[in-house]
Structures are given as structure tokens and as C-alpha cells.
Amino acid sequence: MSSESASNRERLLELDPPRGAARAQYEQALQQLFEQRLSRFERLRYVLLAAAGAIMALGLGSLALTEPATTPAATRIALGVLAAMGATWFLVAWRLVRRGSVHLVADRRRIAGIVFLFAVLQCGFFAWISWQRTDALTGLFVGGVMLVIAGVGYVVQHVREAELRTREQILRAALAGLSA
């Protein structure tokens, strides 16, 4: 959706190109609207998230691979999924730290999607376990709660995207007023 919006924006600007200063002002306003520079605190937070993800991926991944054959398959699967989750968080956080900014649509949508995906996997895992053992129903309840929270976060992200798109259209209208 963001690439579609970007291509539509470019086509509109090609049809009615604004004057040089107005276009530069529009591009700068769009950059400020969609890209948020990371402060020192935010950068540190993402570095810590990347480090935690790497530790989680390496530690749990090695456990999943090296545990004795007597370890149940469910435990190995859980360790593997948690290692994948750590690796995913490492990659996302490291990418944001390297870039030094967060794209308020693309990056936050990606993060909301990751959280939702792993909540679905967690809920599915606990459903599978509780099918075999009745004492795992608490885990299924917790997984369901996490799934609801992740779903709400996903919906909130889409509402924020709609708000940003509205601001973009307001900027476009203001640019049209400057060009006229």
C-alpha cells in the first residue's frame, strides 16, 4: 500500500509539477511526516532490542539443535520458534539502528505484523499442547490474551496509517494551492 501511494504521489506530481521551491518544501514535509529520526534514547532502545534478539536467537537456537533426543518435539519446536522470533527482532532493530530513522508506515506496519504473527504462532502452539495435555490450558489462555493484544496493536497501526495518509493529502492540497 505504501508503494502504491508513493507511485500515485509521483504520478500526480508529474502531471502538475510544482515550482522548484514548492516541490522541495513538499518533499521535506513528506520526509518529516513519514520518517522519524531516532533520538539517542530510541537508538539505545533499538540496540538493546537487537542485542536481546541476537542472544535469544543464538541461545534458544543452540538449545533447539543440541538438546538430547529425549527432549519432546513440542519443546524443540517452541525453542525453534522462539529462536526465529529473536532473529527477527534482531534484524528489524539492527536495520532501524543502521538507518537511524523509523518509517512511520512501513516499519511500524512490519513490526505490528511480526508481533501479530508470533502471537498467532504462540496461540497455535498452546492450542496444540492443550489438545494433548489439559494442564496447558493456562498457556492457551495467555496465548489468546497475547493474540488479542497483538490484534489491537495491528488495528491501531492501520488507524495511524490512515491518519498519516490524511495528513499527506492535506499537504498535497496545500502544495496545489502554492502552485496555483
TAKA-V446100 format. One record per residue. N is the residue number from 1. PHI is phi as a letter, one per 40 degrees, with the letter a starting at -180 (999 if undefined). PSI is psi in whole degrees, 0 to 359 (none if undefined). OMEGA is omega in degrees with one decimal (NA if undefined). Layout:
N&PHI&PSI&OMEGA ; N&PHI&PSI&OMEGA
This chain:
1&999&322&-179.4 ; 2&c&325&177.5 ; 3&c&326&176.7 ; 4&c&318&178.7 ; 5&c&319&179.7 ; 6&c&319&179.9 ; 7&c&322&176.0 ; 8&c&318&179.6 ; 9&c&315&-179.8 ; 10&c&319&179.0 ; 11&c&319&178.2 ; 12&c&319&179.8 ; 13&c&329&176.9 ; 14&c&325&179.7 ; 15&c&319&-178.7 ; 16&b&79&-175.5 ; 17&c&130&177.9 ; 18&c&168&176.5 ; 19&c&159&-173.9 ; 20&d&310&-177.3 ; 21&c&323&180.0 ; 22&c&320&178.3 ; 23&c&316&179.1 ; 24&c&319&178.7 ; 25&c&320&178.7 ; 26&c&314&-179.9 ; 27&c&320&178.6 ; 28&c&320&178.2 ; 29&c&321&176.8 ; 30&c&319&179.1 ; 31&c&315&179.2 ; 32&c&329&-178.9 ; 33&c&318&-172.8 ; 34&b&333&-179.2 ; 35&b&125&177.8 ; 36&b&119&178.3 ; 37&c&144&179.4 ; 38&c&131&173.7 ; 39&c&174&178.7 ; 40&c&318&179.9 ; 41&c&316&179.3 ; 42&c&320&178.1 ; 43&c&315&177.3 ; 44&c&319&179.1 ; 45&c&317&178.9 ; 46&c&327&175.5 ; 47&c&316&178.3 ; 48&c&322&176.9 ; 49&c&319&177.9 ; 50&c&317&178.9 ; 51&c&316&178.9 ; 52&c&319&177.8 ; 53&c&319&179.3 ; 54&c&316&178.8 ; 55&c&317&179.3 ; 56&c&315&-178.9 ; 57&c&313&-178.3 ; 58&c&314&-177.7 ; 59&c&307&-177.4 ; 60&c&328&176.9 ; 61&c&318&178.3 ; 62&c&324&175.5 ; 63&c&318&-179.2 ; 64&c&327&-177.6 ; 65&c&332&-171.8 ; 66&b&357&179.4 ; 67&c&149&-179.9 ; 68&c&162&-178.1 ; 69&c&345&179.2 ; 70&c&350&178.7 ; 71&c&132&-179.2 ; 72&c&151&-179.6 ; 73&c&324&-179.9 ; 74&c&321&179.0 ; 75&c&317&178.3 ; 76&c&320&178.5 ; 77&c&314&179.5 ; 78&c&315&178.5 ; 79&c&319&178.8 ; 80&c&318&178.9 ; 81&c&319&177.9 ; 82&c&324&175.7 ; 83&c&319&176.9 ; 84&c&321&178.2 ; 85&c&317&177.9 ; 86&c&317&179.1 ; 87&c&321&178.8 ; 88&c&314&179.3 ; 89&c&323&176.7 ; 90&d&311&-177.3 ; 91&c&315&-178.9 ; 92&c&311&-177.2 ; 93&c&319&-179.5 ; 94&c&322&178.4 ; 95&c&318&179.7 ; 96&c&321&178.6 ; 97&c&316&179.7 ; 98&c&318&-179.1 ; 99&c&328&177.9 ; 100&g&9&179.2 ; 101&a&165&177.7 ; 102&b&126&173.4 ; 103&c&119&-170.1 ; 104&c&345&176.9 ; 105&b&297&-172.6 ; 106&c&311&-176.7 ; 107&c&317&-179.7 ; 108&c&328&174.9 ; 109&c&319&178.4 ; 110&c&316&179.9 ; 111&c&316&178.6 ; 112&c&322&178.1 ; 113&c&321&178.5 ; 114&c&314&179.3 ; 115&c&316&-179.5 ; 116&c&317&179.3 ; 117&d&313&-178.8 ; 118&c&332&173.6 ; 119&c&320&176.5 ; 120&c&316&178.4 ; 121&c&318&179.0 ; 122&c&314&179.4 ; 123&c&318&177.9 ; 124&c&321&178.8 ; 125&c&313&-179.3 ; 126&c&329&175.0 ; 127&c&318&179.0 ; 128&c&317&179.7 ; 129&c&317&-177.4 ; 130&c&339&174.5 ; 131&c&326&-178.4 ; 132&c&329&-176.3 ; 133&b&130&-177.5 ; 134&c&340&179.9 ; 135&c&359&178.6 ; 136&c&8&-179.9 ; 137&c&329&176.8 ; 138&c&318&177.3 ; 139&c&322&177.3 ; 140&c&320&177.8 ; 141&c&313&179.0 ; 142&c&317&177.7 ; 143&c&321&177.5 ; 144&c&319&177.1 ; 145&c&316&178.6 ; 146&c&323&178.0 ; 147&c&319&178.0 ; 148&c&316&179.2 ; 149&c&316&178.9 ; 150&c&322&177.3 ; 151&c&318&177.8 ; 152&c&317&177.5 ; 153&c&322&179.0 ; 154&c&317&178.7 ; 155&c&318&178.6 ; 156&d&321&177.8 ; 157&c&319&179.2 ; 158&c&326&175.8 ; 159&c&317&177.4 ; 160&c&321&177.2 ; 161&c&318&178.9 ; 162&c&321&177.6 ; 163&c&317&178.5 ; 164&c&322&178.1 ; 165&c&323&177.5 ; 166&c&316&176.9 ; 167&c&323&178.1 ; 168&c&318&179.1 ; 169&c&325&176.3 ; 170&c&318&176.1 ; 171&c&319&178.7 ; 172&c&318&178.5 ; 173&c&321&177.6 ; 174&c&323&177.3 ; 175&c&320&178.4 ; 176&c&323&176.7 ; 177&c&325&178.2 ; 178&c&327&-176.7 ; 179&c&334&-175.4 ; 180&c&none&NA
